């Protein structure tokens, strides 16, 4: 909520809608969080289907960081970790491109959304 307060204050008032995609962690659905959402109607919350981490863009990006570059254990301390992460972000952003979804991946998303498990979430 502290982060969202920062985003809310840093975002111009004329921006009336901001979409927030969250995972299904309990803290995202608690009473305090629900009250915060009610007081900040320009934030529209979305919860993707359960067991759909492969759909989350940030999950894909974190997987790339972990698989292709390094692991947290490779860093001596938090400062070193932060430095390496920011260096990776700068390099990534120099060549950033949207993740490409194929017809097959869109079909998987739609199947997950239509499944009984997704509806129960």
C-alpha positions, -999 to +999 in steps of 0.1 A: +000+000+000+030+023+006+041+018-029+006+024-043+004+056-022+036+067-038+023+059-073-010+076-066+008+108-054+033+108-082+007+103-110-010+133-125-046+137-114-058+137-150-049+101-153-081+086-141-075+048-146-045+027-137-046-010-141-028-031-115-022-068-120-016-088-088-010-124-079-031-143-055-011-136-023-033-132+007-020-098+015-034-085-018-069-094-007-070-083+030-094-059+046-070-030+047-061-035+011-097-037+001-104-005+020-075+012+002-088+001-032-123+015-023-108+049-015-087+049-047-112+041-075-088+051-103-069+019-096-084-011-113-072-044-099-069-076-120-061-111-107-050-135-134-060-171-133-045-192-105-014-212-116-009-188-144+025-173-135+037-180-171+012-153-182+027-126-160+051-103-179+071-096-147+074-133-140+088-138-174+113-110-170+124-123-135+129-157-150+151-142-177+172-125-150+175-157-130+182-181-159+203-159-182+223-137-159+229-145-122+215-156-089+212-137-056+238-160-041+263-146-066+263-113-048+284-104-017+258-081-002+226-061-009+246-032-023+263-055-048+230-071-057+214-037-063+243-026-084+242-057-106+204-056-109+204-020-120+232-027-145+211-055-159+180-033-161+200-006-180+213-032-205+179-047-209+162-014-214+187-005-241+173-034-262+139-038-246+111-052-266+076-064-258+072-101-251+056-117-281+025-138-275+018-164-302-016-177-312-008-208-291+000-187-260-032-167-263-052-199-267-036-212-234-046-180-217-082-183-229-084-219-218-071-211-184-096-183-180-125-206-190-114-234-167-134-242-135-103-236-114-099-201-127-136-193-120-132-206-084-104-182-077 
